[in-house]
Amino acid sequence: MTCVRCQHQTCKRFGYFGKRRIQRWRCASCNSTFCEPHDKLMRDTITTRPEVAALVVKCLVEGCSIRTTERLTGVNRNTIMRVLLVAAERSAKLMRHKLENLEIARIQCDELHCFVQKRERRVSIEESDEVGEQYTFLAMDADSKLVFSWLTGKRTTANTISFMRDVYARTEWGLRPQLTTDGWGPYRLAVEATFRQSVDFAQLQKVYSRLPLRTGYAPPRFVEAVSRVITGDPDPHHISTSYIERQNLTLRMMSRRFTRLTNAFSKKLSHLKAAVTLHFAYYNFCRVHSSIKTTPAVMAGITDHIWTIAELLNKA
């Protein structure tokens, strides 16, 4: 073996590394170590057996945490997180192609709160925006229950505009949908910058009562919902965010990272985004919705059958 550094041939075997047991060498002249030529794994490569990878994904999208999945499948937690990232990347590419030019009459939008590493009150000024509170913006077709757009990040005006641009880009040109959001203020600016006057836009502001101070977690008490017409002429009977708020519950139940009062919260923003992407790929294409008796993708006319997880991973 020739040294890759000094080109001398005074090299001796120096053990192995990795699961594939790649041979390492050490040069007696310059004391440098190197390995023999081998094919490097790409970032989007899953080395786990397909049936095991499908089982890992099944556990993750059905509410299991990383360590629970490790105990159920026998797969190392590092491999599970790698499968999560690769499967989410493939699913994102697939849905960028599938979820476009959608004919949607009624859109509902909302945000779902969670956090990365720590609560916002414990985040210092020096830490990045990837730590602390994170919100997942969601957009759903109220008829087919298809979640066709989402964005995970800070709840800022810039992210709201980016999210609404994606919502606008995925709907078919020339449509005038009815859009209902919650009372988050930047939605008005975001809708004006994207849809302009080609939308019937209303906001539904929910009012909650103040509860006396108590220890522990306690949700506020709902009082009333006040609707405000912002643009166009929306149908008052369809000014609602009920479907998208029910989707919030589905996400909290099926993704362990969103479950309150546990230690299963995300430690990295990249893994949180991957979990959200994988959840919606499974929800749209694989999971049968109880009210429409099929998947949202079939109901929306995107595909003609219910996909399996293995098919979802192989389609991308």
N, C-alpha and C positions, 0 to 999 in steps of 0.2 A: 504493500500500500504506500502511495506517495503522499507526503505531507502537503496539505493545501496551502500552507504558509511559507515553508522554506524549500519545498520541492525535494526534500531528501526522502530516501526510502528506508530510513531507520525507524520504522513504526512498529509498535507492538499492540496487540489487542488490549483494550482497556474497559472491558465489561460491556453491558447492554443498557438500553434505556427504553422506556415506553412499553405498552402492552404488546406491541409488535416485535419487541426485542431486537431493536436496531443496533447493529454492532458499532461500538465506539473504538477509536484508535488514539494512541498517544505517541508523539514524535520524540525520539531519544535525543535529537539534536536541539530543538527549540522548546521542548516540553509543552507544546500546544496539544490540545485534544480536539478531536473532530469525529464526525460520524460518517459512515459510508453513504454514498448517494441513495436516496429513497424518494418515493412519491409523497409529497406533503399533503396533508388534509386541508381542503378548502374550508372556508368559514361556514358554507352552507351544506356541509357533508354530515350525514348522520351515519355513524359507524355501528350503532345499535341495530340489532335485527329488526326488520320492519314490524313484525307482530308485537315485539316488546315495545318499540317506539309508539305504536298505536295504543297499547295498553297504558303507557305513561301519559300520553296526551288525554286519554279517556279519564284517567284519575284526576288530572289537573283541571279539566273543564267541568268536572262533576263535584267540585268543592273540596278536594283533598289538598292538603298542604304539601310542601316539598318532602318533609320527613315522613309524613303518612304515606305518600307515594313510594318513598324508598322502602318502607316496611312492607307494603303490599306487593310490590313488584320485584324487590331484591336488587334494584338498579341503584347504583351510587348516586348520591344527591348532586354531585357535580355533573354527572352525565344527564341527570334529569333536567338541570338548568340549561345544559347545552341543547338538549332536545327541545326545550321550551323556546329558546331563542331561534333555533333553526326552523322549527315548525311555524313560529310566528312570522318569520321573514318570508317563508314560502307562501303563507296564507295572505300576507299583505300584498305580495305581487299578484296573487290570484284575484283578490277582491278589487285591486286597482283596475283590473281588466274587466271583471264581471259587473261591478257596480258602477255603471256609467250609462248616460242617456236614459234615466229612469223616468217613467211616466207616473208621477206622484201627485195626487190631488190634495192631500192633507198631510202636513209635516208637523211633528211635535218635537220640541227641543228642550233639553234640561241638562243639569250638571250634577255629577256625583262626586262627593267628597271622600278623600282618603289622605294618607300621609306616607312619606318615605323616611325611614330611619327614626324620626322623632316628631313630636308634636311641634306646631309652629311656635308656640310660646317658648320652646327650649332651643330654637335655632338662633345662633349668634350671627352678627352682622358679617363676619368673615366667611361664612359658609355659602356655598353656591345655591342657585335656585333649584337644583335637583334634590334638595333636602327640605323636609317640612311638608306643609300642605300642598296637595296636588288635586286637581279637579279633572274629571273626565267629561267632556262635552259630548252629548249624544243627540243624534237626529234619527227619527223613526218615521216610517210610513204608517200612518194610523190605520190603513185598510189592510195591507198585507203583513203588518208587524215587522217589516224588514228594517233592521238598523243599518243604514247605508253610509253613515258618516260619523266619525268620532275623533276626538283629539284629547290627549292627556298632557297636562302641564299646569302652570299657575293660572289662577283665575284673573286674567288681565284683559285689558282692552285689545291688545295686540293678538293674543290667542283667540279671543272671541271673533275678531275679524278674520283671522286665518281659518277658523272653524267654519264660519258662515260662507267664506269663499269656496271651501270644499263642498259644502251643502249645495251651493248654487251650481258648481261645476258638474255635479253628478246628476242633476235633473235635466230633463230634455229641454232643448232650446224652444222657446215659444210658449211654454206652459205658464199658467198663472196659478200657482198653488196657494192654498191657505196655510199660513204659518202661525203656530202658537208657541210661545216661549214663556218662561217664568218671568219674574219682575227684574231680572238682572239688567241694569241700566245700559251697559255697552251694546246690548243686542240692537238697540235702535240705530246706533251709528253703524254697526256691522251690516244690518239689513239694508240701510240706505246706501252703503258703499258697494254692495253686491247686487241685490235684487232691484234696487232703486224703486220704480213704481210698478214693477211687474209681479207684485205679490199682494195678497190680502193678509196683512200682518196684525196680530193682536197679542197682547201680553196678559197673562193671568197672574195677578199678584195675590199670594196667600198671606193671610194675617194670622199670627199666632199670639197667644196670651203669654204674659210673663208669669213664670212659676216662682214660688218662694225658693230661696237658696237652700240647697240640700247637697249632701255628699253623694258622690257617684254619678253615673250617667242617667239622665232622664230626658226623654224627648219633650219638646214643647207641645202645648195643647192647641189644636187647630180651632180657629174662630170662624173665618169666612174667606171666600175667594172673590176678588174684585177683578173684573175683566176691563181692559182698556183697548180700544181700537186705535191702532197707530197709523196704518196705511191701508187704503183700499176699502173693500166692503166684505169683510169676513162673515160667514154664517154664524150667528150667535149660538146655535145649537152645537156647533163643532169647535167652539173656543174652549179647549180642554187640554190638559197635560196628563190625563189619567193613564193612558197607555205607556207613555215614556216613563212615568213614575213607577208603574208596575215593572217596567224593564229594569229600573234601578234595583228593585228587590230581587229580580232574577239574577242580576250581576252579583249582588252581595251574597246570594245563596250559592251560586255556582263558581265563584272565584274566591278562594280563601283569603286572598290579600285584602278584600274589601269587608271582611267580617269584623264587626266592632268588638272591642273588649277582648282581643286575643293578642298573642305575640306573633301572629302569622303575617303581619304587615310587611310590605316590600322594604328591602334594604337598598335597592338600586332602582333608579327611575327607568333604566333600560329594561329591566325585568318586569316592571309594572306595565310598561307600554306593550311588551311582548305578551303578557298575560291577557291584557284587554283585547289585543288583536286576535289572539287565539280563541278567546271566548266568543267573539262575534262571528268568527269564521265557523265555529261549531254551531252557534245559535242559528245562523242564517241558513246553513246548508245541511246540517246533520240532525238537529234536534227537532222533533215533531212538536209544534205548538199546540197546546191543548184546545184553544178556541177555534183555530182554523183547520185542525186535524191534519196538517202537513207542515212542511218547513216554510219559513218566509220566502226563501228563494224560489220554491215551486209556486207559491201563491203569487209572487211578483212576475212570474214568467221567465226567470233567469235560467232555470234548469228544469228538466222534465222528470226528475226522480229525486228521492232522498239519498243523500250521499252517506257513505261510511267514513270513518276517520281515516282509514287506509287510503280511500279514494281521495279524500281531501288533501292528504300529504303528497300523493302521487300526481295530482292534477297540476300543481304549481310547477 
